[in-house]
Amino acid sequence: MNEQYLSVFLDEAREYMESLNENMLKLEKDPEDMEIINEIFRVLHTLKGMSATMGFENMSKLCHRMENIFDDLRNEKMK
């Protein structure tokens, strides 16, 4: 694995994880806020793609599972 790409991945993943954490805390306060749900979905989708590209299969699978849950929330299949 190229060290340069790994460094970029780690920097970007850290930013997305911080965003995910902040938005999860916001969601705790307002669980029906669709803007927050959509933002979390987008972050998870991005993290899934980034981790898959880098070959981090476990992280990609975890993000995919979480993404599916938030997709169900977005489509009001679950409350």
N, C-alpha and C positions, 0 to 999 in steps of 0.2 A: 504494500500500500504506500502510496506517495505521501511523504511527510507533509508536503505543502497542502495537499487536499485534506489530510487529516486535521491539520491546524485550522483550516477554513471551516471544516465541518464542526469541529469542537466549538469554535467561536460562535457560529451561527446557531448551533444546537443549544448552546447555553442561553442565548437571547430568546429563542423560542420557548425553552423550558421556563424561563423567568416569566414570559408572557402567559404561558399556560398556568403557572402557579397563581399569578395575579388574577387571571380571569376565573380560575376555580374558586378563589376566595370571594370574588364578586358574585359568582353564581350561588354560593352558599347564602348570601344575603338576599338575593333575588332570583330564585330558581326558575322563574318563568320568563326571564329576560332573553328573548330570542336573539338579540344582537350579541350578547355574550356567548350564547350557545353556538351561534354561527362562527364567531371568532375562534372559539375553542376548536370547533370542527376544522377550520382552515389551518390552524396551527398544527393539529394532529396530522392532517393530510400532508402538510409540508414536511414535518418530521418523519413521517412514514416514508415518503419518497427519498428524502435525503439519506436516511439510514439504510434503505434498500440499495441505493446507489453505492454507498460505501461498503456494503456487504455485511452490515450489522443486522442479521436476520431476526434475532430475538427482539431487538428494539422495534424493527419494522412490524413484526407480528403484533407486538403489544400496542403500538400506535394504531394499527389497523383495527384491532378489536375495540379500542376506545373510540376510534373514528366511527365505527358501526353504531355504537351506543349513541353517540351524539347525532348521527344521521337520523336514527329513530326518534330522538328528541326533537330534531328539526322538523321532521315529518309528522310529529305528534302521534307516533305509534307507541309511545311510552310516556308515562308521567311520573 
